Amino acid sequence: MEISKLKLEIYDFLGVIIPGLLILAEGMILLRGWPDFVASVGHVGGIGLTFLVLLAFGIGNLVQELGHITIRTIQKARRTQTGRERYWKTKEGDLVKEAIKNESAFEIDLADTAYDYCLTRIKNRFQKRDLFVAISDMCRSFVVLSVLGLAPSVRVTFHDLHSIGMFLALFFLLLVIAILSWNRMVRFRELSESTVFRVYLAVQFEDSEARKQLEAKPNDSNSSVRE
């Protein structure tokens, strides 16, 4: 099997395979140390790389689930709202409510229900949503992997290098990665959700303009006949 023949979406690569490869690397460093890890990476062939990608795809899904559980637990403890819930309470959210009511005659109060409705109505007009979600979930995995990375950092610094200074450097590096990943995770998740509502408003405007043009055409033709 060749990697080039595998049909992978952007989410599969960013959200699953990359976190899977990273946790495999962390596990190998923890078990065998940094020198053996570097030597093994240099000797990976085509077949080995294919197997590694497939293994990373499977383990990456577990990393994503761990990240999902971890973030949901943290958010529940902090009692924070999701991006779509915050948007739903803004003035723009009121415009979306009114547009949905005018279109469907239903009044939707829940942000999740409105989000699913708008996402269905816009169809494929917001193609970057998949990219935003993939980046957000990848960064969510980075947060978890930064915490898990403390274990191989201990192995490298105290067993391979015998340097407490290196451990402190790696600790602060992982801390910075976790903070930056968290901020990017939140920002891109909100972009993937709030933009759906905004695209829906744009779609409604386009549809209304198209209806006006269709209604105006018969009038124009009738006026020309009268003349």
C-alpha positions as CSV (number, residue, x, y, z in Angstrom):
1,M,0.0,0.0,0.0
2,E,1.3,3.4,-0.9
3,I,0.5,6.5,1.1
4,S,-0.2,8.5,-2.1
5,K,-3.2,6.1,-2.7
6,L,-4.7,6.8,0.6
7,K,-7.7,9.2,0.4
8,L,-7.2,11.5,3.4
9,E,-9.2,14.6,4.1
10,I,-7.6,17.7,5.7
11,Y,-9.1,16.8,9.1
12,D,-7.6,13.3,8.9
13,F,-4.1,14.7,8.4
14,L,-4.2,17.7,10.8
15,G,-6.7,16.5,13.4
16,V,-5.8,12.8,13.6
17,I,-2.5,11.7,12.0
18,I,-0.3,14.5,13.3
19,P,-1.4,14.0,17.0
20,G,-1.1,10.3,16.5
21,L,2.5,10.7,15.2
22,L,3.4,13.0,18.1
23,I,2.1,10.6,20.8
24,L,3.9,7.7,19.2
25,A,7.1,9.8,19.3
26,E,6.5,10.7,22.9
27,G,5.9,7.0,23.8
28,M,9.0,5.9,22.0
29,I,11.2,8.5,23.7
30,L,9.7,7.5,27.1
31,L,10.5,3.8,26.5
32,R,13.8,3.9,24.6
33,G,15.2,7.3,25.1
34,W,16.2,10.2,22.8
35,P,19.2,8.6,21.0
36,D,17.3,5.5,20.0
37,F,14.4,7.6,18.8
38,V,16.6,9.7,16.6
39,A,18.3,6.6,15.2
40,S,14.9,4.9,14.5
41,V,13.5,7.9,12.7
42,G,16.5,7.9,10.3
43,H,15.9,4.3,9.3
44,V,12.2,4.4,8.6
45,G,11.5,3.0,5.1
46,G,8.5,3.2,2.8
47,I,6.6,0.2,4.3
48,G,7.5,1.3,7.8
49,L,6.2,4.8,7.1
50,T,3.0,3.5,5.7
51,F,2.4,1.3,8.8
52,L,3.4,4.2,11.0
53,V,0.8,6.5,9.3
54,L,-1.9,3.9,9.7
55,L,-1.0,3.3,13.3
56,A,-1.0,7.1,13.9
57,F,-4.4,7.4,12.4
58,G,-5.8,4.8,14.8
59,I,-4.1,6.2,17.9
60,G,-4.8,9.8,16.8
61,N,-8.5,9.1,17.2
62,L,-7.9,8.1,20.8
63,V,-5.9,11.3,21.4
64,Q,-8.8,13.3,20.0
65,E,-11.2,11.6,22.3
66,L,-8.9,12.2,25.2
67,G,-8.7,15.8,24.3
68,H,-12.5,16.1,23.9
69,I,-13.1,14.6,27.4
70,T,-10.4,16.7,28.9
71,I,-11.5,20.0,27.4
72,R,-15.2,19.3,28.2
73,T,-14.3,18.5,31.8
74,I,-12.3,21.8,32.1
75,Q,-15.0,23.8,30.5
76,K,-17.7,22.3,32.7
77,A,-15.7,23.1,35.8
78,R,-15.2,26.7,34.6
79,R,-18.9,26.9,33.4
80,T,-17.9,28.6,30.2
81,Q,-20.1,28.9,27.2
82,T,-19.3,27.7,23.7
83,G,-18.6,30.2,20.9
84,R,-22.0,29.5,19.3
85,E,-23.8,30.2,22.6
86,R,-22.0,33.5,23.1
87,Y,-22.8,34.5,19.5
88,W,-26.5,33.5,19.9
89,K,-26.9,36.2,22.6
90,T,-25.5,39.0,20.5
91,K,-27.3,41.4,18.3
92,E,-26.1,39.4,15.3
93,G,-27.7,36.4,16.9
94,D,-31.0,38.2,17.0
95,L,-30.7,38.8,13.2
96,V,-30.2,35.1,12.7
97,K,-33.2,34.2,14.9
98,E,-35.4,36.6,12.8
99,A,-34.0,35.2,9.5
100,I,-34.7,31.6,10.6
101,K,-38.2,32.6,11.7
102,N,-39.0,34.3,8.4
103,E,-37.7,31.4,6.4
104,S,-39.1,28.4,8.3
105,A,-41.8,30.0,10.5
106,F,-40.2,28.2,13.5
107,E,-38.7,30.1,16.4
108,I,-35.5,28.4,17.5
109,D,-34.2,29.3,21.0
110,L,-31.3,26.8,21.3
111,A,-27.9,27.8,19.8
112,D,-27.0,24.2,19.0
113,T,-30.2,23.7,17.1
114,A,-29.8,27.0,15.2
115,Y,-26.3,26.1,14.4
116,D,-27.3,22.8,12.8
117,Y,-30.1,24.4,10.9
118,C,-27.8,27.2,9.5
119,L,-25.1,24.6,8.7
120,T,-27.6,22.6,6.7
121,R,-28.9,25.6,4.8
122,I,-25.6,27.0,3.7
123,K,-24.5,23.6,2.3
124,N,-21.0,23.9,0.9
125,R,-20.7,27.7,0.9
126,F,-18.4,27.7,3.9
127,Q,-15.7,25.3,2.8
128,K,-13.0,26.7,5.2
129,R,-15.1,25.4,8.1
130,D,-13.4,21.9,7.8
131,L,-10.0,23.6,8.0
132,F,-11.0,25.7,11.0
133,V,-12.3,22.6,12.8
134,A,-9.2,20.6,11.9
135,I,-6.9,23.3,13.3
136,S,-8.9,23.7,16.4
137,D,-9.0,19.9,17.2
138,M,-5.3,19.6,16.3
139,C,-4.5,22.4,18.9
140,R,-6.8,20.7,21.4
141,S,-4.6,17.6,21.0
142,F,-1.5,19.7,21.4
143,V,-2.8,20.8,24.8
144,V,-3.1,17.2,26.0
145,L,0.1,16.1,24.3
146,S,2.0,19.0,26.1
147,V,0.9,17.5,29.4
148,L,1.7,14.0,28.4
149,G,5.1,15.3,27.1
150,L,6.3,15.8,30.7
151,A,6.9,12.1,31.0
152,P,9.4,11.7,28.1
153,S,10.9,15.1,29.1
154,V,11.8,13.5,32.5
155,R,13.3,10.5,30.7
156,V,15.4,12.6,28.4
157,T,16.7,15.1,31.0
158,F,17.3,12.8,34.0
159,H,18.2,9.5,32.2
160,D,19.9,10.6,29.0
161,L,21.3,14.1,29.6
162,H,21.3,14.3,33.4
163,S,20.5,18.0,33.3
164,I,17.9,19.6,35.5
165,G,18.3,22.8,33.5
166,M,17.2,21.0,30.4
167,F,14.1,19.8,32.2
168,L,13.2,23.3,33.2
169,A,13.7,24.4,29.6
170,L,11.5,21.6,28.3
171,F,8.9,22.3,31.0
172,F,8.5,25.9,30.0
173,L,8.5,25.0,26.3
174,L,5.6,22.6,26.9
175,L,3.8,25.2,29.0
176,V,4.1,27.8,26.2
177,I,2.9,25.2,23.6
178,A,-0.1,24.4,25.8
179,I,-1.1,28.0,26.3
180,L,-0.7,29.0,22.6
181,S,-2.5,25.8,21.5
182,W,-5.4,26.6,23.9
183,N,-5.8,30.1,22.6
184,R,-5.7,29.0,19.0
185,M,-8.1,26.1,19.7
186,V,-10.7,28.5,21.2
187,R,-10.2,31.1,18.4
188,F,-10.6,28.7,15.5
189,R,-13.5,26.9,17.1
190,E,-15.3,30.2,17.5
191,L,-14.5,31.0,13.9
192,S,-15.9,27.7,12.7
193,E,-19.1,28.3,14.5
194,S,-19.8,32.1,14.4
195,T,-19.0,32.2,10.6
196,V,-21.7,29.6,9.9
197,F,-24.3,32.1,11.2
198,R,-22.8,34.9,9.2
199,V,-22.7,32.9,6.0
200,Y,-26.3,32.0,6.6
201,L,-27.3,35.6,6.8
202,A,-25.4,36.2,3.5
203,V,-27.2,33.3,1.9
204,Q,-30.5,34.6,3.0
205,F,-29.7,38.1,1.5
206,E,-28.6,36.5,-1.8
207,D,-31.8,34.4,-1.9
208,S,-34.0,37.4,-1.2
209,E,-32.2,39.5,-3.9
210,A,-32.7,36.6,-6.4
211,R,-36.4,36.4,-5.6
212,K,-36.8,40.2,-6.1
213,Q,-35.1,39.9,-9.5
214,L,-37.3,37.0,-10.5
215,E,-40.4,38.9,-9.4
216,A,-39.3,42.0,-11.3
217,K,-38.8,40.2,-14.6
218,P,-42.5,39.5,-15.3
219,N,-43.4,43.1,-14.5
220,D,-40.7,44.3,-17.0
221,S,-42.0,42.0,-19.7
222,N,-45.6,43.1,-19.1
223,S,-44.7,46.8,-19.3
224,S,-42.9,46.2,-22.6
225,V,-45.9,44.5,-24.0
226,R,-48.2,47.3,-23.0
227,E,-45.9,49.8,-24.7
